[in-house]
Amino acid sequence: MEHQIAVQDFENILEAWLDDNRQRGVGSFLALDGSWQSDLVELVRSQDAGWLPLTGLPQDDKHEAHMRAPLLVDLSLRPDVIPIWLRDGVDKRLGLAIFSTLDIAALRISLKRFQSVMLPDNDQPVFFRYFDGRTFDCFMRTGFPEQWADFFDGIEGIAAITDVSVGWTNYVFSNGSLQIGVLNTTNWVTEWHTLPYEPPEDDTYRIADPFRTIGAHQYARLMDCCRQAFRIEITNFILNAFPDMPDCQNPDAVLAFVAENEKQSIALGHENEDAVFLWCVCAFLFGPLFFEDDELAPFMRNTNIEIVARLEQLLEAANADLDNAKLLDLIDTQETYLEYEDGTKIAFRNRSGKPIPTS
């Protein structure tokens, strides 16, 4: 279930693909979620060449795009971003490597068709984070030939970091079928299989500009897939952060534990993904009924701050004894500031770049 190969292996494989693409005249690009790797975004945007935001209009000044807007990066011009991207991307399933015959401007236009989508019971488009490895894999697995053909227009292949493979997961659409390649670590060969599909409920796929539509049936399956992938992500964190704990010797049992405590968190009104993630980790470290523990009451009963902050403070206090680097990175309590010309400041989490609402 957890990733077993080193970040350097991901980088070496990607570099080999880039070399092959250069010889064949195929471009190599990175679709990056700017909200999760603020240091990488700053590096990309420090130079004018080799990137475009995946928001806004073609005529807009790209430097005016929001600092946490998703970016499209030409890896042939910006190979310096690869090791920094993979440093966090391997663990957090961030970013897509896209191989395309289109230039960066044309590819940006093509991808922006899926930047915002229409969902069932919504009369306004919603932001679609397809460049998250978990979301992208579920999007592909719940799709169908017409939708795949639309998304892969001008795209030769995509490589993502997901939970379905210990290495890169590869996606190629050809002859009406979507092929998925998963790395076999026994022989280090990528094994390909054809993805089955269910047709859309109305048997048609409407390419409606400017927004694509995800139907009710696909949306329900997509959400179920993403929820299970989220549970696997939490499970992988626990397995990687606490490998010596006896409970971590049975990954399936940890996954079942996470599913039960996800339900508990949601039942108590804590539905936000950050809250659920931290809740499950607290339940693993302190027991499923940790929120009723008198010793932990000072943290859990502090209603002056939101639940995520309470759980972060609890884990931060525990980490004073555990001294666990992965746990420190998860709770993400260190802050950084952006100061504007008028003297006002906005606080962000140092790792993720997430704004701090109370600032």
Secondary structure, 3 states (H helix, E strand, C coil): CCCCCCHHHHHHHHHHHHHHHHHHCCEEEEEECCCCCHHHHHHHHCCCCCEEECCCCCCCCHHHCCCCCCEEEECCCCCCHHHHHHHHHHHHCECEEEEECCCHHHHHHHHHCCCEEECCCCCCCEECCCCEHHHHHHHHHCCCHHHHHHHCCCEEEEEEECCCCCCEEEEEEECCEEEEEEEECCCCEEEEEECCCCCCCCCCCCCCCCCEECCHHHHHHHHHHHHHHHHHHHHHHHHHHCCCCHHHHCHHHHHHHHHHHHHHHHHCCCCCHHHHHHHHHHHHHHCCCHHHCHHHHHHHCCCCCCHHHHHHHHHHHHHHHHCCHHHHHHHCCCEEEEECCCCCEEEEECCCCCECCCC
